[in-house]
């Protein structure tokens, strides 16, 4: 089992990197294919690590919710990791909980994430690298300090773990694209074209109402007037406007972080002082 898990984890890491490269190259078709394969591989990982005696009840619950195999018996940090992997961008506890509830089984209240970041940092500092990944804060572009209420995954490139002035909107749009793509891969939607399950559809709609052009019904829209393809296209159109400027800021910040922070600081930020030479943007 350990060998199989190792192989799946390596493949997951490879797919995440490939998705990022496809997004950076604006190859939306390739990115969509890779995201779908990534989710299938993660579900295989979930199935392998789940306790065998719980499989039947968990499968039934997952089918009823329209999501994947239930994950409520996994540790909170692994449930958060699943939600963040689906989103692919830094996210606040409220969004992480909403994504988990929409696409996985069970709820993940934001209150359960309150001490998670501190626990992760404590674990890293006591035994660096002992875990395959850590949940850590996004870092601000000016002070390289922990961004308030934004979680990331330590295995993401530094460029994906820092936030600049345009990052909130860029990450919102990127998350909308990820959710739209996740909706289209749900079995009921992918196989028969049925509307998304209530939870996933509601989450997609919450994003769509804040994206110009994402709620215009067309011939392909579902019964609720929500078309994941339309949401994705509208989000991508606006993302193309902001992406380059935001990416440049994050790349510059990442270089500075690698140069000025130690390994722990690159994951959890600095609270001691303002980093000299901070980018002046404005």
PyMOL commands that set and color helices and strands:
alter all, ss='L'
color gray80, all
select helices_A, chain A and resi 2-24+28-49+52-65+76-87+93-103+110-113+116-126+158-160+167-185+187-192+198-208+228-260+263-268
alter helices_A, ss='H'
color red, helices_A
select strands_A, chain A and resi 135-140+146-153+162-163
alter strands_A, ss='S'
color yellow, strands_A
deselect
rebuild
show_as cartoon
